Amino acid sequence: DLMSQDFGLSSGLKSFAGPQFELPIRDLQFLPQEDDDSSIYWLAIASESGMVMVNVTSSSTLLERELEHQVKEHHADSGIRGVALLSQKKDKEEATFMATLAMDGRLCLWDTKKKALLEREASSCIPKKDVGEI
């Protein structure tokens, strides 16, 4: 039975319930750890209510959230259907970029370290809107 298998996870790892959302989650991506923050784990969560980066290091850090309000603003309160991450190293400096695709088809590019919008498409790059949960 798949549910009763251990998969090597019982070796002292702690588990806890993650953040809750009102609408369905569409995508999850762990952000790469930065050298100076190797003990902090950020998870980008795209849902039909928006997108947020959540500190999932422990149950006590789940209230630490980033980019939630900026994403809502630049995606005009649209839900997010997907998120993609790209890490690049240049001159010993590592940067992580995140792309968010809204339910209305608009694409935004973010700098996750600076928590800032880099680019917002002027129009939808996917013509068919995603209506989400019906």
SESE-846670 format. One record per atom (N, C-alpha, C): residue number from 1; chain; atom name; x negated, y, z. Coordinates in nm, 2 decimals. Layout:
# SESE-846670
{keke NUM A CA {X Y Z}}
...
//
This chain:
# SESE-846670
{keke 1 A N {-0.08 -0.12 0.00}}
{keke 1 A CA {0.00 0.00 0.00}}
{keke 1 A C {-0.09 0.12 0.00}}
{keke 2 A N {-0.07 0.21 -0.09}}
{keke 2 A CA {-0.15 0.33 -0.11}}
{keke 2 A C {-0.14 0.42 0.01}}
{keke 3 A N {-0.03 0.44 0.08}}
{keke 3 A CA {-0.02 0.52 0.19}}
{keke 3 A C {-0.09 0.47 0.32}}
{keke 4 A N {-0.12 0.35 0.32}}
{keke 4 A CA {-0.19 0.29 0.44}}
{keke 4 A C {-0.34 0.28 0.43}}
{keke 5 A N {-0.39 0.32 0.31}}
{keke 5 A CA {-0.54 0.31 0.29}}
{keke 5 A C {-0.61 0.43 0.35}}
{keke 6 A N {-0.73 0.41 0.40}}
{keke 6 A CA {-0.81 0.50 0.48}}
{keke 6 A C {-0.88 0.60 0.39}}
{keke 7 A N {-0.94 0.56 0.28}}
{keke 7 A CA {-1.02 0.64 0.18}}
{keke 7 A C {-1.14 0.71 0.25}}
{keke 8 A N {-1.18 0.66 0.36}}
{keke 8 A CA {-1.30 0.71 0.43}}
{keke 8 A C {-1.27 0.85 0.50}}
{keke 9 A N {-1.15 0.88 0.52}}
{keke 9 A CA {-1.12 1.01 0.58}}
{keke 9 A C {-1.11 1.01 0.73}}
{keke 10 A N {-1.12 0.89 0.79}}
{keke 10 A CA {-1.10 0.88 0.94}}
{keke 10 A C {-1.23 0.90 1.01}}
{keke 11 A N {-1.33 0.95 0.94}}
{keke 11 A CA {-1.47 0.96 1.00}}
{keke 11 A C {-1.48 1.10 1.08}}
{keke 12 A N {-1.38 1.13 1.16}}
{keke 12 A CA {-1.40 1.25 1.24}}
{keke 12 A C {-1.34 1.37 1.18}}
{keke 13 A N {-1.29 1.37 1.06}}
{keke 13 A CA {-1.23 1.49 1.00}}
{keke 13 A C {-1.09 1.52 1.06}}
{keke 14 A N {-1.07 1.64 1.08}}
{keke 14 A CA {-0.94 1.69 1.14}}
{keke 14 A C {-0.85 1.73 1.03}}
{keke 15 A N {-0.72 1.70 1.05}}
{keke 15 A CA {-0.62 1.74 0.95}}
{keke 15 A C {-0.52 1.83 1.02}}
{keke 16 A N {-0.45 1.91 0.95}}
{keke 16 A CA {-0.34 2.00 1.00}}
{keke 16 A C {-0.25 2.04 0.89}}
{keke 17 A N {-0.13 2.08 0.92}}
{keke 17 A CA {-0.04 2.13 0.82}}
{keke 17 A C {-0.09 2.26 0.77}}
{keke 18 A N {-0.08 2.27 0.64}}
{keke 18 A CA {-0.12 2.40 0.57}}
{keke 18 A C {-0.01 2.50 0.57}}
{keke 19 A N {-0.04 2.61 0.50}}
{keke 19 A CA {0.06 2.72 0.49}}
{keke 19 A C {0.19 2.68 0.42}}
{keke 20 A N {0.30 2.74 0.46}}
{keke 20 A CA {0.43 2.70 0.41}}
{keke 20 A C {0.47 2.82 0.31}}
{keke 21 A N {0.54 2.78 0.20}}
{keke 21 A CA {0.59 2.87 0.11}}
{keke 21 A C {0.74 2.85 0.08}}
{keke 22 A N {0.81 2.95 0.05}}
{keke 22 A CA {0.96 2.94 0.02}}
{keke 22 A C {0.99 2.87 -0.11}}
{keke 23 A N {0.90 2.90 -0.21}}
{keke 23 A CA {0.92 2.84 -0.34}}
{keke 23 A C {0.81 2.74 -0.37}}
{keke 24 A N {0.83 2.66 -0.48}}
{keke 24 A CA {0.74 2.55 -0.51}}
{keke 24 A C {0.60 2.60 -0.54}}
{keke 25 A N {0.50 2.53 -0.50}}
{keke 25 A CA {0.36 2.55 -0.53}}
{keke 25 A C {0.33 2.50 -0.67}}
{keke 26 A N {0.26 2.58 -0.75}}
{keke 26 A CA {0.23 2.54 -0.89}}
{keke 26 A C {0.09 2.49 -0.90}}
{keke 27 A N {-0.01 2.54 -0.83}}
{keke 27 A CA {-0.15 2.51 -0.85}}
{keke 27 A C {-0.23 2.54 -0.72}}
{keke 28 A N {-0.33 2.46 -0.70}}
{keke 28 A CA {-0.42 2.48 -0.58}}
{keke 28 A C {-0.57 2.47 -0.63}}
{keke 29 A N {-0.65 2.56 -0.58}}
{keke 29 A CA {-0.79 2.56 -0.62}}
{keke 29 A C {-0.88 2.60 -0.50}}
{keke 30 A N {-0.97 2.52 -0.46}}
{keke 30 A CA {-1.07 2.56 -0.36}}
{keke 30 A C {-1.17 2.65 -0.42}}
{keke 31 A N {-1.20 2.76 -0.35}}
{keke 31 A CA {-1.30 2.85 -0.40}}
{keke 31 A C {-1.44 2.80 -0.36}}
{keke 32 A N {-1.54 2.82 -0.45}}
{keke 32 A CA {-1.67 2.77 -0.41}}
{keke 32 A C {-1.72 2.84 -0.28}}
{keke 33 A N {-1.79 2.77 -0.20}}
{keke 33 A CA {-1.84 2.83 -0.08}}
{keke 33 A C {-1.96 2.92 -0.11}}
{keke 34 A N {-1.96 3.04 -0.04}}
{keke 34 A CA {-2.08 3.13 -0.06}}
{keke 34 A C {-2.18 3.09 0.04}}
{keke 35 A N {-2.31 3.11 0.00}}
{keke 35 A CA {-2.42 3.07 0.09}}
{keke 35 A C {-2.41 3.12 0.23}}
{keke 36 A N {-2.37 3.25 0.24}}
{keke 36 A CA {-2.36 3.31 0.38}}
{keke 36 A C {-2.24 3.27 0.45}}
{keke 37 A N {-2.14 3.21 0.39}}
{keke 37 A CA {-2.02 3.17 0.45}}
{keke 37 A C {-1.99 3.02 0.43}}
{keke 38 A N {-2.09 2.94 0.45}}
{keke 38 A CA {-2.08 2.79 0.42}}
{keke 38 A C {-1.99 2.72 0.51}}
{keke 39 A N {-1.94 2.78 0.62}}
{keke 39 A CA {-1.85 2.71 0.70}}
{keke 39 A C {-1.70 2.76 0.68}}
{keke 40 A N {-1.68 2.85 0.59}}
{keke 40 A CA {-1.55 2.90 0.56}}
{keke 40 A C {-1.49 2.84 0.43}}
{keke 41 A N {-1.37 2.79 0.44}}
{keke 41 A CA {-1.30 2.73 0.32}}
{keke 41 A C {-1.18 2.81 0.28}}
{keke 42 A N {-1.19 2.86 0.16}}
{keke 42 A CA {-1.08 2.94 0.10}}
{keke 42 A C {-1.01 2.86 -0.01}}
{keke 43 A N {-0.87 2.86 0.00}}
{keke 43 A CA {-0.79 2.79 -0.10}}
{keke 43 A C {-0.70 2.89 -0.17}}
{keke 44 A N {-0.71 2.89 -0.30}}
{keke 44 A CA {-0.62 2.98 -0.38}}
{keke 44 A C {-0.49 2.90 -0.41}}
{keke 45 A N {-0.38 2.95 -0.37}}
{keke 45 A CA {-0.25 2.88 -0.39}}
{keke 45 A C {-0.16 2.97 -0.48}}
{keke 46 A N {-0.13 2.91 -0.59}}
{keke 46 A CA {-0.03 2.97 -0.68}}
{keke 46 A C {0.11 2.91 -0.66}}
{keke 47 A N {0.20 2.99 -0.64}}
{keke 47 A CA {0.34 2.94 -0.62}}
{keke 47 A C {0.44 3.03 -0.70}}
{keke 48 A N {0.56 2.99 -0.71}}
{keke 48 A CA {0.66 3.06 -0.78}}
{keke 48 A C {0.70 3.19 -0.71}}
{keke 49 A N {0.64 3.21 -0.59}}
{keke 49 A CA {0.66 3.34 -0.52}}
{keke 49 A C {0.54 3.43 -0.53}}
{keke 50 A N {0.43 3.38 -0.58}}
{keke 50 A CA {0.31 3.47 -0.60}}
{keke 50 A C {0.18 3.38 -0.58}}
{keke 51 A N {0.07 3.45 -0.55}}
{keke 51 A CA {-0.06 3.38 -0.53}}
{keke 51 A C {-0.12 3.45 -0.41}}
{keke 52 A N {-0.20 3.36 -0.33}}
{keke 52 A CA {-0.27 3.41 -0.22}}
{keke 52 A C {-0.39 3.32 -0.20}}
{keke 53 A N {-0.50 3.38 -0.15}}
{keke 53 A CA {-0.62 3.30 -0.10}}
{keke 53 A C {-0.60 3.29 0.05}}
{keke 54 A N {-0.61 3.17 0.10}}
{keke 54 A CA {-0.59 3.14 0.24}}
{keke 54 A C {-0.71 3.08 0.30}}
{keke 55 A N {-0.75 3.12 0.41}}
{keke 55 A CA {-0.86 3.06 0.49}}
{keke 55 A C {-0.81 2.93 0.55}}
{keke 56 A N {-0.85 2.82 0.50}}
{keke 56 A CA {-0.80 2.69 0.55}}
{keke 56 A C {-0.91 2.62 0.63}}
{keke 57 A N {-1.00 2.69 0.69}}
{keke 57 A CA {-1.10 2.63 0.77}}
{keke 57 A C {-1.04 2.56 0.89}}
{keke 58 A N {-0.94 2.61 0.95}}
{keke 58 A CA {-0.88 2.55 1.06}}
{keke 58 A C {-0.73 2.60 1.07}}
{keke 59 A N {-0.65 2.53 1.16}}
{keke 59 A CA {-0.51 2.58 1.17}}
{keke 59 A C {-0.50 2.72 1.23}}
{keke 60 A N {-0.60 2.76 1.30}}
{keke 60 A CA {-0.60 2.90 1.36}}
{keke 60 A C {-0.64 3.01 1.26}}
{keke 61 A N {-0.69 2.97 1.14}}
{keke 61 A CA {-0.73 3.07 1.04}}
{keke 61 A C {-0.63 3.08 0.92}}
{keke 62 A N {-0.52 3.01 0.93}}
{keke 62 A CA {-0.42 3.01 0.82}}
{keke 62 A C {-0.36 3.14 0.79}}
{keke 63 A N {-0.36 3.23 0.89}}
{keke 63 A CA {-0.30 3.36 0.88}}
{keke 63 A C {-0.40 3.46 0.81}}
{keke 64 A N {-0.52 3.42 0.78}}
{keke 64 A CA {-0.62 3.50 0.71}}
{keke 64 A C {-0.59 3.48 0.56}}
{keke 65 A N {-0.54 3.59 0.50}}
{keke 65 A CA {-0.49 3.58 0.36}}
{keke 65 A C {-0.55 3.70 0.28}}
{keke 66 A N {-0.59 3.67 0.16}}
{keke 66 A CA {-0.65 3.77 0.07}}
{keke 66 A C {-0.57 3.78 -0.06}}
{keke 67 A N {-0.57 3.89 -0.13}}
{keke 67 A CA {-0.52 3.92 -0.26}}
{keke 67 A C {-0.37 3.90 -0.28}}
{keke 68 A N {-0.30 3.87 -0.17}}
{keke 68 A CA {-0.15 3.84 -0.18}}
{keke 68 A C {-0.08 3.96 -0.24}}
{keke 69 A N {-0.10 4.08 -0.18}}
{keke 69 A CA {-0.03 4.20 -0.22}}
{keke 69 A C {-0.08 4.26 -0.35}}
{keke 70 A N {-0.21 4.25 -0.38}}
{keke 70 A CA {-0.26 4.29 -0.51}}
{keke 70 A C {-0.20 4.21 -0.62}}
{keke 71 A N {-0.19 4.08 -0.61}}
{keke 71 A CA {-0.14 3.99 -0.71}}
{keke 71 A C {0.01 4.03 -0.74}}
{keke 72 A N {0.08 4.04 -0.63}}
{keke 72 A CA {0.22 4.08 -0.65}}
{keke 72 A C {0.24 4.21 -0.72}}
{keke 73 A N {0.15 4.31 -0.69}}
{keke 73 A CA {0.16 4.44 -0.76}}
{keke 73 A C {0.12 4.43 -0.90}}
{keke 74 A N {0.01 4.36 -0.94}}
{keke 74 A CA {-0.03 4.36 -1.08}}
{keke 74 A C {0.04 4.26 -1.16}}
{keke 75 A N {0.11 4.17 -1.10}}
{keke 75 A CA {0.20 4.07 -1.18}}
{keke 75 A C {0.34 4.11 -1.16}}
{keke 76 A N {0.37 4.23 -1.12}}
{keke 76 A CA {0.51 4.29 -1.10}}
{keke 76 A C {0.60 4.19 -1.03}}
{keke 77 A N {0.55 4.14 -0.91}}
{keke 77 A CA {0.63 4.05 -0.83}}
{keke 77 A C {0.67 3.92 -0.90}}
{keke 78 A N {0.60 3.89 -1.00}}
{keke 78 A CA {0.63 3.76 -1.07}}
{keke 78 A C {0.56 3.65 -1.00}}
{keke 79 A N {0.62 3.53 -1.00}}
{keke 79 A CA {0.55 3.41 -0.95}}
{keke 79 A C {0.43 3.38 -1.04}}
{keke 80 A N {0.34 3.29 -0.99}}
{keke 80 A CA {0.22 3.25 -1.06}}
{keke 80 A C {0.23 3.10 -1.10}}
{keke 81 A N {0.21 3.08 -1.22}}
{keke 81 A CA {0.22 2.94 -1.27}}
{keke 81 A C {0.09 2.87 -1.27}}
{keke 82 A N {-0.03 2.94 -1.26}}
{keke 82 A CA {-0.15 2.87 -1.26}}
{keke 82 A C {-0.27 2.96 -1.22}}
{keke 83 A N {-0.37 2.90 -1.17}}
{keke 83 A CA {-0.49 2.97 -1.13}}
{keke 83 A C {-0.61 2.89 -1.17}}
{keke 84 A N {-0.72 2.96 -1.22}}
{keke 84 A CA {-0.84 2.90 -1.27}}
{keke 84 A C {-0.96 2.97 -1.21}}
{keke 85 A N {-1.07 2.90 -1.18}}
{keke 85 A CA {-1.19 2.96 -1.12}}
{keke 85 A C {-1.31 2.94 -1.20}}
{keke 86 A N {-1.40 3.04 -1.20}}
{keke 86 A CA {-1.53 3.03 -1.27}}
{keke 86 A C {-1.63 3.09 -1.18}}
{keke 87 A N {-1.74 3.01 -1.15}}
{keke 87 A CA {-1.85 3.06 -1.08}}
{keke 87 A C {-1.97 3.08 -1.17}}
{keke 88 A N {-2.04 3.19 -1.15}}
{keke 88 A CA {-2.16 3.22 -1.23}}
{keke 88 A C {-2.27 3.27 -1.14}}
{keke 89 A N {-2.39 3.23 -1.17}}
{keke 89 A CA {-2.51 3.28 -1.09}}
{keke 89 A C {-2.59 3.36 -1.19}}
{keke 90 A N {-2.62 3.49 -1.14}}
{keke 90 A CA {-2.70 3.58 -1.23}}
{keke 90 A C {-2.80 3.65 -1.13}}
{keke 91 A N {-2.92 3.64 -1.16}}
{keke 91 A CA {-3.03 3.71 -1.08}}
{keke 91 A C {-3.01 3.67 -0.93}}
{keke 92 A N {-2.99 3.54 -0.90}}
{keke 92 A CA {-2.98 3.49 -0.76}}
{keke 92 A C {-2.85 3.54 -0.69}}
{keke 93 A N {-2.76 3.61 -0.77}}
{keke 93 A CA {-2.64 3.66 -0.71}}
{keke 93 A C {-2.53 3.57 -0.77}}
{keke 94 A N {-2.44 3.51 -0.69}}
{keke 94 A CA {-2.33 3.43 -0.73}}
{keke 94 A C {-2.20 3.51 -0.73}}
{keke 95 A N {-2.13 3.50 -0.84}}
{keke 95 A CA {-2.00 3.56 -0.85}}
{keke 95 A C {-1.89 3.46 -0.88}}
{keke 96 A N {-1.78 3.47 -0.83}}
{keke 96 A CA {-1.66 3.39 -0.86}}
{keke 96 A C {-1.55 3.47 -0.92}}
{keke 97 A N {-1.50 3.43 -1.03}}
{keke 97 A CA {-1.39 3.50 -1.10}}
{keke 97 A C {-1.27 3.40 -1.10}}
{keke 98 A N {-1.15 3.46 -1.08}}
{keke 98 A CA {-1.03 3.39 -1.08}}
{keke 98 A C {-0.93 3.45 -1.18}}
{keke 99 A N {-0.87 3.36 -1.26}}
{keke 99 A CA {-0.77 3.40 -1.35}}
{keke 99 A C {-0.63 3.36 -1.30}}
{keke 100 A N {-0.53 3.45 -1.30}}
{keke 100 A CA {-0.40 3.41 -1.26}}
{keke 100 A C {-0.31 3.43 -1.38}}
{keke 101 A N {-0.22 3.33 -1.40}}
{keke 101 A CA {-0.12 3.34 -1.51}}
{keke 101 A C {0.02 3.34 -1.45}}
{keke 102 A N {0.09 3.45 -1.47}}
{keke 102 A CA {0.22 3.47 -1.41}}
{keke 102 A C {0.33 3.40 -1.48}}
{keke 103 A N {0.44 3.38 -1.42}}
{keke 103 A CA {0.56 3.31 -1.48}}
{keke 103 A C {0.60 3.39 -1.60}}
{keke 104 A N {0.58 3.52 -1.61}}
{keke 104 A CA {0.62 3.59 -1.73}}
{keke 104 A C {0.51 3.59 -1.84}}
{keke 105 A N {0.40 3.51 -1.82}}
{keke 105 A CA {0.30 3.50 -1.92}}
{keke 105 A C {0.19 3.60 -1.92}}
{keke 106 A N {0.19 3.69 -1.82}}
{keke 106 A CA {0.08 3.79 -1.82}}
{keke 106 A C {-0.04 3.73 -1.74}}
{keke 107 A N {-0.16 3.76 -1.79}}
{keke 107 A CA {-0.29 3.71 -1.74}}
{keke 107 A C {-0.36 3.82 -1.67}}
{keke 108 A N {-0.42 3.79 -1.55}}
{keke 108 A CA {-0.50 3.89 -1.48}}
{keke 108 A C {-0.63 3.81 -1.44}}
{keke 109 A N {-0.74 3.89 -1.44}}
{keke 109 A CA {-0.87 3.84 -1.40}}
{keke 109 A C {-0.92 3.91 -1.27}}
{keke 110 A N {-0.97 3.84 -1.17}}
{keke 110 A CA {-1.00 3.89 -1.04}}
{keke 110 A C {-1.15 3.86 -1.00}}
{keke 111 A N {-1.21 3.94 -0.93}}
{keke 111 A CA {-1.34 3.92 -0.86}}
{keke 111 A C {-1.30 3.87 -0.72}}
{keke 112 A N {-1.33 3.75 -0.69}}
{keke 112 A CA {-1.29 3.70 -0.56}}
{keke 112 A C {-1.38 3.75 -0.44}}
{keke 113 A N {-1.50 3.78 -0.47}}
{keke 113 A CA {-1.59 3.83 -0.37}}
{keke 113 A C {-1.55 3.98 -0.33}}
{keke 114 A N {-1.52 4.06 -0.43}}
{keke 114 A CA {-1.48 4.20 -0.40}}
{keke 114 A C {-1.33 4.21 -0.38}}
{keke 115 A N {-1.26 4.10 -0.40}}
{keke 115 A CA {-1.11 4.10 -0.38}}
{keke 115 A C {-1.05 4.21 -0.47}}
{keke 116 A N {-1.09 4.21 -0.60}}
{keke 116 A CA {-1.04 4.32 -0.68}}
{keke 116 A C {-1.00 4.27 -0.82}}
{keke 117 A N {-0.91 4.35 -0.88}}
{keke 117 A CA {-0.86 4.32 -1.01}}
{keke 117 A C {-0.97 4.37 -1.11}}
{keke 118 A N {-1.01 4.28 -1.21}}
{keke 118 A CA {-1.11 4.32 -1.31}}
{keke 118 A C {-1.04 4.36 -1.44}}
{keke 119 A N {-0.94 4.28 -1.48}}
{keke 119 A CA {-0.87 4.30 -1.61}}
{keke 119 A C {-0.73 4.25 -1.59}}
{keke 120 A N {-0.64 4.33 -1.66}}
{keke 120 A CA {-0.50 4.29 -1.67}}
{keke 120 A C {-0.45 4.30 -1.81}}
{keke 121 A N {-0.40 4.19 -1.87}}
{keke 121 A CA {-0.36 4.19 -2.01}}
{keke 121 A C {-0.24 4.29 -2.02}}
{keke 122 A N {-0.24 4.37 -2.13}}
{keke 122 A CA {-0.14 4.47 -2.15}}
{keke 122 A C {0.00 4.41 -2.18}}
{keke 123 A N {-0.01 4.29 -2.24}}
{keke 123 A CA {0.12 4.22 -2.27}}
{keke 123 A C {0.10 4.07 -2.23}}
{keke 124 A N {0.21 4.00 -2.24}}
{keke 124 A CA {0.21 3.86 -2.21}}
{keke 124 A C {0.13 3.78 -2.31}}
{keke 125 A N {0.04 3.70 -2.26}}
{keke 125 A CA {-0.04 3.62 -2.36}}
{keke 125 A C {0.03 3.49 -2.39}}
{keke 126 A N {0.13 3.45 -2.32}}
{keke 126 A CA {0.22 3.34 -2.35}}
{keke 126 A C {0.36 3.39 -2.37}}
{keke 127 A N {0.41 3.38 -2.49}}
{keke 127 A CA {0.54 3.44 -2.52}}
{keke 127 A C {0.66 3.38 -2.44}}
{keke 128 A N {0.65 3.25 -2.41}}
{keke 128 A CA {0.77 3.18 -2.34}}
{keke 128 A C {0.76 3.20 -2.19}}
{keke 129 A N {0.85 3.27 -2.13}}
{keke 129 A CA {0.86 3.28 -1.99}}
{keke 129 A C {0.89 3.15 -1.92}}
{keke 130 A N {0.83 3.13 -1.80}}
{keke 130 A CA {0.85 3.01 -1.72}}
{keke 130 A C {0.96 3.05 -1.62}}
{keke 131 A N {1.08 2.98 -1.63}}
{keke 131 A CA {1.19 3.02 -1.54}}
{keke 131 A C {1.18 2.96 -1.40}}
{keke 132 A N {1.08 2.87 -1.38}}
{keke 132 A CA {1.06 2.81 -1.25}}
{keke 132 A C {1.17 2.72 -1.21}}
{keke 133 A N {1.19 2.70 -1.08}}
{keke 133 A CA {1.28 2.61 -1.02}}
{keke 133 A C {1.42 2.66 -1.05}}
{keke 134 A N {1.51 2.58 -1.10}}
{keke 134 A CA {1.64 2.62 -1.14}}
{keke 134 A C {1.74 2.56 -1.04}}
//
